[in-house]
Amino acid sequence: MTASPRKFLITGATSGIGLAISQRLLREGHRVVALGRDFRHVDAQGETQKRGLTKVSLDLLPLEQLPDQLNALSKAHRDIDGIICCAGQGQFGSLEEFSYQQIRELMDLNFTSQAFISRAFLPHLKRKKRGELIFIGSESALSGGRRGAIYSASKFALRGMAQALRDECSRSQVRVCLINPGMVKTAFFDDLNFAPGEDENNYIEPEDVAEAVSMVINARAGTVVDEINLSPLKKVIQFKKG
């Protein structure tokens, strides 16, 4: 039995974790405002023609345009009950292999855009005296690894913000949660030179993360799930040829 239907804004909703969360919440009877850059792929599969779904095409980069876009969005959806930030990308390598522009863009997408979205909608959530703010982090927010300096930095920053907001928002009854998945079997790895192993014990499914989100939002109002770490049973990394 789920709680009364509510309205959630979900970023990165056109694929992977964001899409799985959107599908799960729609099945539970919630309304979803799905943010993504390109809905053509999911439109072709009929995944964005569902009742209760509002699609918003929005590129979280460049940041210069984002405040005005988010202010307009927050005014159009003042009845939002929760924000679920899933958008992000992975890029790995030694620090000197990154251009200065690549460093900035990875930090902007994985952290700064999430801060902007929170800033735009948090006043509405606080006035409602109940709301959800959920960030999809990463196991890289728990421990930095070789060739992951910038990616880990972006996720560490997200984790720090979530921890601070947890305390800041409690008086307004806005619950803040961070979910840190390990290797999730999604298109995240398409452009990387490594991926999780092929055995089903070597990866997490996007639906596993969606199930965790459902548990968080359906918890008793007085209960906060601060942080969840999800890991595959057996962590195996395989490197691609070429």
C-alpha positions as CSV (number, residue, x, y, z in Angstrom):
1,M,0.0,0.0,0.0
2,T,1.5,3.3,-1.1
3,A,0.9,6.7,0.4
4,S,-1.5,9.2,-1.1
5,P,-0.6,10.1,-4.7
6,R,1.9,13.0,-4.9
7,K,3.8,14.9,-7.6
8,F,7.5,14.4,-8.2
9,L,10.0,16.1,-10.5
10,I,12.7,13.7,-11.7
11,T,15.8,14.7,-13.6
12,G,17.6,12.4,-16.0
13,A,14.3,10.7,-16.7
14,T,14.9,9.6,-20.3
15,S,17.1,6.6,-19.5
16,G,18.6,4.4,-16.8
17,I,17.9,5.1,-13.2
18,G,15.8,8.2,-13.8
19,L,13.5,6.4,-16.3
20,A,13.1,3.4,-13.9
21,I,12.2,5.7,-11.0
22,S,9.6,7.5,-13.2
23,Q,8.0,4.2,-14.3
24,R,7.9,2.9,-10.7
25,L,6.3,6.1,-9.3
26,L,3.7,6.2,-12.1
27,R,2.7,2.6,-11.4
28,E,2.2,3.6,-7.8
29,G,-0.2,6.3,-8.9
30,H,2.0,9.3,-8.4
31,R,2.3,12.1,-11.0
32,V,5.7,12.7,-12.5
33,V,7.3,15.8,-14.1
34,A,10.1,14.2,-16.1
35,L,13.1,16.3,-17.1
36,G,15.5,15.2,-19.9
37,R,17.4,16.4,-22.9
38,D,15.9,14.0,-25.5
39,F,12.7,12.0,-25.2
40,R,12.8,10.5,-28.7
41,H,14.1,7.1,-27.6
42,V,11.6,6.6,-24.9
43,D,8.8,8.1,-27.0
44,A,9.5,5.4,-29.6
45,Q,9.0,2.8,-26.9
46,G,5.8,4.3,-25.7
47,E,7.2,5.0,-22.3
48,T,6.3,8.7,-22.1
49,Q,2.7,8.5,-23.1
50,K,1.4,7.5,-19.7
51,R,-1.2,9.0,-17.5
52,G,0.1,11.4,-14.9
53,L,3.3,12.1,-16.8
54,T,4.5,15.6,-17.9
55,K,7.6,15.7,-20.1
56,V,9.9,18.7,-20.0
57,S,12.8,18.9,-22.4
58,L,15.6,20.6,-20.6
59,D,19.4,20.5,-20.9
60,L,21.0,21.1,-17.5
61,L,24.0,22.6,-19.3
62,P,24.9,25.4,-19.9
63,L,24.3,26.7,-16.4
64,E,23.9,30.3,-17.5
65,Q,20.4,29.6,-18.8
66,L,19.3,27.3,-16.0
67,P,18.2,29.8,-13.3
68,D,15.6,31.4,-15.5
69,Q,14.4,28.0,-16.8
70,L,14.1,26.6,-13.4
71,N,12.3,29.6,-12.0
72,A,9.7,29.3,-14.8
73,L,9.4,25.6,-14.1
74,S,8.9,26.0,-10.4
75,K,6.2,28.6,-11.0
76,A,4.4,26.2,-13.4
77,H,4.6,23.4,-10.9
78,R,4.1,24.9,-7.5
79,D,2.3,21.7,-6.3
80,I,5.5,19.6,-6.6
81,D,5.8,17.3,-3.5
82,G,9.3,16.1,-4.1
83,I,12.5,16.3,-6.2
84,I,14.5,13.3,-7.3
85,C,17.9,14.3,-8.9
86,C,19.2,11.5,-11.2
87,A,20.9,13.4,-14.0
88,G,24.6,12.9,-14.3
89,Q,27.4,11.4,-16.3
90,G,30.6,9.5,-15.8
91,Q,34.0,10.5,-17.0
92,F,37.2,8.8,-15.8
93,G,40.9,9.3,-16.3
94,S,44.0,10.7,-14.6
95,L,43.5,14.4,-13.7
96,E,45.9,15.6,-16.4
97,E,43.9,13.8,-19.1
98,F,41.0,16.2,-18.4
99,S,40.7,19.5,-20.2
100,Y,39.8,22.4,-18.0
101,Q,36.4,22.5,-19.8
102,Q,35.8,18.9,-19.1
103,I,36.5,19.4,-15.4
104,R,34.0,22.2,-15.3
105,E,31.3,20.4,-17.2
106,L,31.5,17.3,-15.1
107,M,31.2,19.3,-11.9
108,D,28.5,21.5,-13.3
109,L,26.3,18.6,-14.4
110,N,26.9,16.2,-11.5
111,F,26.8,18.7,-8.7
112,T,26.1,22.4,-9.5
113,S,22.9,21.7,-11.6
114,Q,21.6,19.6,-8.7
115,A,22.2,22.6,-6.4
116,F,20.4,24.9,-8.8
117,I,17.4,22.6,-9.0
118,S,17.2,22.3,-5.2
119,R,17.5,26.0,-4.9
120,A,14.6,26.6,-7.3
121,F,12.1,24.2,-5.6
122,L,13.2,24.1,-2.0
123,P,11.2,27.2,-1.0
124,H,8.0,25.6,-2.3
125,L,8.7,22.4,-0.4
126,K,9.4,24.2,2.8
127,R,6.2,26.2,2.6
128,K,4.2,22.9,2.1
129,K,5.6,21.7,5.4
130,R,6.3,18.3,3.8
131,G,8.4,17.3,0.9
132,E,11.1,14.9,-0.4
133,L,14.5,15.8,-1.8
134,I,16.3,12.7,-3.0
135,F,19.8,12.7,-4.7
136,I,21.2,9.8,-6.6
137,G,24.8,9.8,-5.7
138,S,27.4,7.0,-6.2
139,E,29.6,4.6,-4.4
140,S,32.3,7.1,-5.6
141,A,30.9,9.5,-3.0
142,L,32.1,7.1,-0.3
143,S,35.7,6.5,-1.4
144,G,37.8,8.1,-4.1
145,G,39.4,5.7,-6.5
146,R,42.2,5.8,-9.1
147,R,41.3,7.7,-12.3
148,G,38.1,9.0,-10.7
149,A,39.3,12.2,-9.1
150,I,36.8,14.6,-10.8
151,Y,33.9,12.2,-10.8
152,S,34.4,11.4,-7.1
153,A,34.8,15.1,-6.3
154,S,31.4,15.8,-7.9
155,K,29.7,13.0,-5.9
156,F,31.5,13.9,-2.7
157,A,30.1,17.5,-3.2
158,L,26.6,16.1,-3.7
159,R,26.9,14.0,-0.6
160,G,28.1,17.0,1.5
161,M,25.2,19.1,0.3
162,A,22.7,16.4,1.1
163,Q,24.0,16.0,4.6
164,A,23.8,19.8,5.2
165,L,20.3,20.0,3.7
166,R,19.2,17.1,5.9
167,D,19.7,19.2,9.0
168,E,18.7,22.5,7.4
169,C,15.3,21.2,6.1
170,S,14.2,19.1,9.1
171,R,12.2,21.9,10.8
172,S,10.2,22.4,7.6
173,Q,9.5,18.7,7.4
174,V,11.3,18.3,4.2
175,R,13.1,14.9,4.1
176,V,16.5,14.7,2.4
177,C,18.0,11.4,1.3
178,L,21.1,10.3,-0.6
179,I,21.2,7.0,-2.5
180,N,24.6,5.7,-3.5
181,P,24.4,2.9,-6.0
182,G,27.4,0.8,-7.0
183,M,27.7,-0.3,-10.7
184,V,24.2,-0.1,-12.3
185,K,23.6,-1.9,-15.6
186,T,22.6,1.1,-17.7
187,A,23.8,3.1,-20.7
188,F,26.1,5.0,-18.3
189,F,28.9,2.6,-19.4
190,D,28.3,2.9,-23.1
191,D,31.0,5.5,-23.6
192,L,33.4,4.2,-21.0
193,N,36.2,1.6,-21.4
194,F,34.9,-0.6,-18.6
195,A,31.6,-2.0,-17.4
196,P,30.4,-4.4,-14.7
197,G,30.8,-8.1,-15.1
198,E,28.1,-10.0,-17.1
199,D,26.9,-12.2,-14.2
200,E,23.7,-10.9,-12.6
201,N,25.6,-10.7,-9.2
202,N,28.0,-8.2,-10.7
203,Y,25.7,-5.3,-11.1
204,I,22.6,-3.5,-9.8
205,E,19.5,-3.0,-11.9
206,P,17.9,0.5,-12.3
207,E,14.8,-1.0,-10.8
208,D,16.7,-1.8,-7.6
209,V,17.4,1.9,-7.2
210,A,13.7,2.7,-8.0
211,E,12.6,0.3,-5.3
212,A,14.9,2.1,-2.8
213,V,13.3,5.4,-3.8
214,S,9.8,4.0,-3.3
215,M,10.7,2.8,0.2
216,V,12.1,6.3,1.1
217,I,9.0,8.3,-0.1
218,N,6.5,5.8,1.4
219,A,8.2,5.7,4.8
220,R,6.2,7.2,7.7
221,A,6.3,11.0,7.6
222,G,8.3,11.2,10.8
223,T,11.0,8.8,9.6
224,V,13.9,10.0,7.5
225,V,16.2,7.7,5.5
226,D,19.4,9.7,5.5
227,E,21.5,7.6,3.2
228,I,21.3,4.3,1.4
229,N,24.3,2.4,-0.1
230,L,23.5,-0.2,-2.8
231,S,26.1,-2.6,-4.0
232,P,26.2,-5.7,-6.3
233,L,26.8,-8.9,-4.5
234,K,30.1,-9.5,-6.2
235,K,31.9,-6.5,-7.6
236,V,33.5,-7.4,-10.9
237,I,34.8,-4.9,-13.5
238,Q,35.6,-5.9,-17.0
239,F,37.5,-3.7,-19.5
240,K,36.4,-3.4,-23.1
241,K,38.7,-4.3,-26.0
242,G,40.0,-1.6,-28.3
